[in-house]
Amino acid sequence: MKEKKKKSKFARYSMGDKTFLISGYVLLGLFVLAIIVPMIYIVIASFMDPITLQNKGITFDLEKWTLTAYERVISNGQIWVGFKNAVVYSCVFTFLSVFITMLCAYPMSLDNFKGKNFFNTIFIITMFFGGGLIPTYLLISKLGLLDTMWAVVLPGAFSVWNMIIARTYYKGIPAELREAAEVDGANEIIYFFKILLPVCTPVIAVLCLWQFVAMWNSYFDAMIYINSASKQPLQLVLRSILIQNQPDPGMIADMQSTAQRAQLAELLKYATIIISSLPLIVMYPFFQKYFDKGIMVGSIKG
């Protein structure tokens, strides 16, 4: 007799489970399409001739493609200055933010830390209430930080949410590790830097990715606090390029010039999105192996 064919795992599910799984897969597929389709559109549109793009839309005819937008953006010397500033700001901000967060989260994870509840209350309050833009600007001005890198880096260097995630990760580390370190004669500083931090590589990688992306995409603080063109980050430079190529209000004397500037401005939007996103796309694969582990382990215990 022929052996009965084993049922697949999906076939063994009940009708309710099958419906739930299929609905989940459909929604996930739609979500992926909602992300991928605009990305493909932006990439293709950034290479197209602005007139063709405006009149006919997307086309795969390579004869209608052009590098005008990229040439216009890259040829601007300020782009490279902004790129360098963005890298410096993002790296410095990431290092300071993650270091301060991990350092602060460690005592908050200890059960015998006196004043833990008081500091925890203070931290939670800052998550819901802030000083506002004008008081913050006045504080930055009084400290003499206007038009410096520190005006962009320091105000948001500490994140309470990231501290909570790091604290939760610390709590998941076995207490025997600290006891073994004490037996070997390690004090708190040696234990923290040489034993604890290497164990926390997944959550450190996740926090680094979050903070780097946050600073890389930020332009509002730089727009408020930075006045010198030589200190502007990439996002602010790209914003300036788009504004400069927008048609001026009331510019109706030369309709052809107005139309050309409008078409070029539309094309530059797509090119600037690609240029500003490229470093993050290159960086993400190096952090991906830590991302899932860092998120899941930091969310198990509360």
C-alpha positions in Angstrom: 0.0 0.0 0.0 1.2 3.4 -0.8 2.0 5.5 2.2 -0.4 8.4 2.8 0.9 11.7 1.8 1.7 13.9 4.8 -0.3 17.0 5.0 1.5 20.3 4.8 1.7 22.5 7.9 -0.7 25.0 6.3 -3.3 22.2 5.5 -3.4 21.2 9.2 -4.6 24.7 10.2 -8.2 25.3 11.0 -10.3 27.4 8.6 -10.1 30.4 10.9 -6.3 30.2 11.1 -6.0 29.9 7.3 -8.2 32.9 6.8 -6.1 34.9 9.3 -2.8 33.9 7.7 -4.0 34.6 4.1 -5.4 38.0 5.2 -2.1 38.8 6.9 -0.1 37.8 3.8 -2.3 39.9 1.6 -2.0 43.0 3.8 1.8 42.4 4.1 2.0 42.1 0.3 0.0 45.4 -0.2 2.3 47.1 2.4 5.4 45.9 0.5 4.0 47.1 -2.8 3.1 50.5 -1.2 6.8 50.9 -0.4 8.5 49.3 -3.5 6.3 51.0 -6.2 7.1 54.6 -5.1 10.8 53.7 -4.8 10.9 52.3 -8.4 9.0 55.4 -9.6 11.4 57.8 -7.9 14.5 56.0 -9.2 13.3 55.9 -12.8 11.9 59.5 -12.7 15.2 60.8 -11.5 16.8 59.7 -14.8 14.1 60.9 -17.2 13.9 64.0 -19.3 11.7 66.5 -17.4 9.6 67.3 -20.5 8.9 63.6 -21.2 8.2 63.0 -17.5 5.7 65.8 -17.3 3.9 65.0 -20.6 4.0 61.2 -20.8 5.0 60.0 -17.4 7.3 57.1 -16.7 8.9 55.4 -19.7 11.5 52.6 -20.1 12.8 54.1 -23.4 16.4 54.8 -22.5 16.6 57.5 -25.2 14.3 59.6 -23.1 16.5 59.2 -20.0 19.0 61.8 -19.0 21.5 62.6 -16.2 20.6 66.3 -16.1 19.3 66.2 -12.6 22.3 64.4 -11.1 24.7 66.6 -13.0 23.0 69.7 -11.8 23.0 68.5 -8.1 26.5 67.0 -8.0 28.1 70.0 -9.9 27.1 72.2 -7.0 30.1 72.4 -4.7 28.0 73.1 -1.7 26.6 69.5 -2.0 30.0 68.0 -1.0 30.4 70.5 1.8 26.9 69.5 3.1 27.6 65.8 2.6 30.8 66.1 4.7 28.9 68.1 7.4 26.1 65.5 7.4 28.5 62.6 7.9 30.3 64.5 10.7 27.1 65.6 12.5 25.6 62.1 12.2 28.7 60.2 13.4 29.3 62.6 16.4 25.6 62.6 17.3 25.3 58.8 17.1 28.4 58.3 19.3 27.4 60.8 21.9 23.8 59.7 22.0 24.5 55.9 22.2 27.3 56.4 24.8 25.1 58.6 27.0 22.1 56.3 26.6 24.0 53.2 27.6 25.8 54.9 30.4 22.5 56.2 31.8 20.6 53.0 31.3 23.1 50.9 33.4 22.3 52.3 36.9 18.6 52.5 36.0 18.7 48.8 35.4 20.1 48.0 38.9 17.5 47.1 41.5 19.7 48.5 44.4 20.2 51.9 42.8 18.9 54.5 45.2 16.8 57.3 43.6 15.8 55.1 40.7 12.1 55.9 41.0 12.8 59.6 41.2 15.0 59.7 38.1 12.7 57.4 36.2 9.8 59.9 36.9 11.9 62.8 35.7 12.8 61.0 32.5 9.2 60.1 31.8 8.1 63.7 32.3 10.6 64.9 29.6 9.0 62.5 27.1 5.7 64.4 27.2 6.8 67.9 28.1 9.5 70.1 26.5 10.6 73.7 26.8 9.5 74.6 23.3 11.3 76.2 20.3 11.8 79.8 21.7 13.1 78.8 25.1 15.4 76.2 23.5 16.7 78.8 21.1 17.4 81.3 23.9 19.2 78.6 25.8 21.4 77.7 22.8 22.1 81.4 22.3 23.1 82.0 25.9 25.4 79.0 25.9 27.2 80.4 22.8 26.4 77.4 20.6 24.7 79.2 17.8 26.2 78.5 14.4 28.2 75.6 15.7 27.9 71.8 15.3 27.0 71.4 19.0 23.8 73.4 18.5 22.6 70.6 16.2 24.2 67.6 18.1 23.7 68.3 21.8 19.9 69.1 22.3 18.7 65.7 21.1 21.7 63.6 22.2 19.7 61.8 25.0 16.6 59.9 24.2 14.5 58.5 27.0 12.9 55.9 24.8 16.3 54.6 23.8 17.3 54.6 27.4 14.3 52.4 28.3 15.2 50.0 25.5 18.8 49.7 26.7 17.7 49.4 30.3 15.4 46.5 29.4 18.2 44.8 27.5 20.5 45.1 30.6 17.9 43.4 32.7 17.9 40.5 30.4 21.6 39.8 31.0 22.2 37.1 33.6 23.2 38.4 37.1 25.9 35.7 37.2 27.9 37.7 34.7 28.3 40.5 37.1 29.0 38.2 40.0 31.7 36.4 38.1 33.3 39.8 37.3 33.3 40.8 41.0 35.0 37.5 41.9 37.7 38.3 39.3 38.2 41.7 41.0 36.6 43.9 38.3 35.2 47.1 39.5 32.1 48.8 38.0 34.0 50.7 35.3 35.9 47.6 34.1 32.7 45.5 34.2 30.8 48.1 32.2 33.3 48.8 29.4 35.1 45.5 29.0 32.4 43.0 29.9 28.9 44.5 29.6 29.2 46.6 26.5 30.5 43.8 24.3 27.6 41.7 25.3 25.2 44.5 24.3 26.4 44.7 20.7 22.9 44.0 19.2 21.1 46.8 21.0 24.0 49.2 20.5 23.9 48.5 16.7 20.1 49.2 16.7 20.5 52.4 18.6 23.3 53.5 16.3 21.2 52.9 13.3 18.2 54.8 14.7 20.2 57.8 15.8 22.3 58.0 12.6 19.2 57.9 10.5 17.4 60.5 12.7 20.3 63.0 12.4 20.9 62.3 8.7 17.3 63.1 7.9 17.1 66.1 10.2 17.2 69.6 8.8 15.0 71.7 11.0 17.5 72.2 13.9 20.2 73.1 11.4 17.9 75.6 9.7 17.2 77.3 13.0 20.7 77.3 14.6 23.2 77.3 11.6 23.8 80.5 9.7 27.0 79.8 7.9 26.8 78.0 4.5 30.0 76.1 5.3 28.3 74.4 8.3 25.1 73.4 6.7 24.3 69.6 6.5 23.3 67.9 3.3 19.5 68.0 3.9 19.6 71.7 4.3 21.7 72.1 1.1 19.3 70.0 -0.9 16.4 72.0 0.4 18.1 75.2 -0.7 18.7 73.7 -4.2 15.0 72.9 -4.6 13.9 76.3 -3.4 16.3 78.1 -5.8 15.0 76.2 -8.8 11.3 76.8 -8.0 9.5 79.4 -10.2 9.3 82.8 -8.6 5.7 84.0 -7.8 4.5 86.4 -10.4 7.1 85.4 -12.9 4.8 85.5 -16.0 6.9 87.6 -18.4 8.9 84.7 -19.7 6.5 81.7 -19.7 9.1 79.4 -21.3 11.7 80.1 -18.7 9.1 79.6 -16.0 8.0 76.2 -17.4 11.7 75.0 -17.8 12.4 75.9 -14.2 9.3 74.1 -13.0 10.2 71.0 -14.9 13.8 71.1 -13.6 12.6 71.6 -10.1 10.3 68.5 -10.4 13.2 66.5 -11.7 15.6 67.7 -9.0 13.2 66.4 -6.3 13.7 62.8 -7.4 17.5 63.2 -7.7 17.9 64.7 -4.3 15.8 61.9 -2.7 18.2 59.3 -4.2 21.3 61.2 -3.3 20.2 61.7 0.3 19.0 58.1 0.8 22.0 56.4 -0.8 24.3 56.4 2.3 21.5 54.9 4.4 20.8 52.1 1.9 24.5 51.2 1.8 24.8 51.3 5.6 21.7 49.3 6.5 22.9 45.8 5.4 25.8 46.0 7.9 23.4 46.5 10.8 20.6 44.1 9.6 22.1 41.1 11.4 21.9 42.9 14.7 18.6 44.6 14.1 16.0 41.8 14.8 17.9 40.5 17.8 18.4 43.9 19.3 14.7 44.8 19.0 13.3 41.5 20.2 15.6 41.0 23.2 15.0 44.6 24.3 11.2 44.1 24.2 10.8 40.8 26.1 11.1 42.1 29.7 9.6 45.3 31.0 
